């Protein structure tokens, strides 16, 4: 088994050691340029469109859920362990500078998110039973043509792989480990509880998932932001130093000098971009599946709403987590003695780093973070269940939807019992297999995206 773990580690290191970084950032930068900085120009109007779309009841050209619930469903998949454990992992493995590259991934990723979600609405399919099917596999099929359907199948396979690893097992594992550490109860108990609760929601399909997400996700995001603000206010004098570390470590300036500097910078970029994608999913194509279900006849408007998911997830929530980890001092056990900050400890990893920082920052901080993580990860399981189901039905047919929901729940329980480091690395490979076909598709359909954006600007 150790040989298998080593192979997974090597494959993950190769994929994220250069190829995916170049393609992911390159695609986002391309769209940022050709769309003339649309994520910056249209950020405030997008919030206005989201607010107006919270109460959509009828059918504006198709869709099953309101634009508000579509974004909430997308955020349910985005806001998860990546915002707590993923940020901590990026810092401990890549240094504080990894956060800078998470920001870059998010900024250019907003342009990618606009492209993929506007395409998802434009090329979605309405089935006779009223259900909506959309996402990268459908804009590949209906936009690029049936000769490219193999690429849609490849994306669907990657989606199932990624969903089971990152959207299912990593989330279940994080919930079980967090609650087990806080209570002392075994992992399997929490794995079983999460599986039952998740099944009660996903059995009702996207309408049930959207309804639950529309209520829970905004509340959980706001609650976590307020908790982080309280901790940061108590350590406000250290915040400037934290930003100094983020920018200083981003290019290896504070780590090393000489011949290995380039390698160190590559590691910083690698973990920042990889964890950034894991968190906000921009360019991966997953959130486009949720936005395709929105009740709207305006692909551009929904694409702009989709940009907000990346902004909220990484530039707000992940930044809050990073700053708390970097500014809260304490006495943390480490090899050879103690260290001042949790991220410097060799005895802590993943969510334990975040929990330790919050524990040092506020009373009962560890318990609060365990509860936050459980809610974040639970909603991620719900959102990714829908993504995986859409991929399965694209490959097999609508009849596979309900049986797959039972399979999904089995993996929730199984994931709660697995080795966390292995699942994280497997998740990195899974994300790359999903993102690659999607990035090819949105680049090939860039002319359509640009045309829709220009037409929308002309109308405004």
Beta strands, then each sheet from edge to edge (+ up, - down):
strand 1: 125-126
strand 2: 132-133
strand 3: 329-334
strand 4: 337-341
sheet 1: 1+ 2-
sheet 2: 3+ 4-
end
